[in-house]
Amino acid sequence: MSDSHGAQLYRLMWKIACMFGVPALTALFSGLLLDHFFGVDRKLIFAMLGVAFVFSWLLLFRFYRRMKEGEKVMVQPVSEEQNKATIDSSTIRYDTPGVWQSKKK
């Protein structure tokens, strides 16, 4: 495994850890605060942790969908002929409504 793959996996690991850790810690501390404030016996902690669990999995599912969409985008290499070809600016036409059109037809 090359260093770039290791760095990518490391960043991916931290992203996923933050997706689960940040909501869980937020729910834990806010649940403790609310339990102490309202005087209920740890009922709000479990409710908040349940919401954080669902929220974390929704974040992970959204992250997974974005990664899958990113895999579909393929960058096509530019051939030498395309590199050498020049575009004549007088023949460019944009026929989409609301977009500039050249006077030359």
Buried (B, 14 or more C-beta within 10 A) or exposed (E): EEEEEEEEEEEEEEEBEEBBEBBBEEBBEBBBEBBEEEEEEEEBBEBBBEEBBEBBEEBBEEBEEEEEEEEEEEEEEEEEEEEEEEEEEEEEEEEEEEEEEEEEE
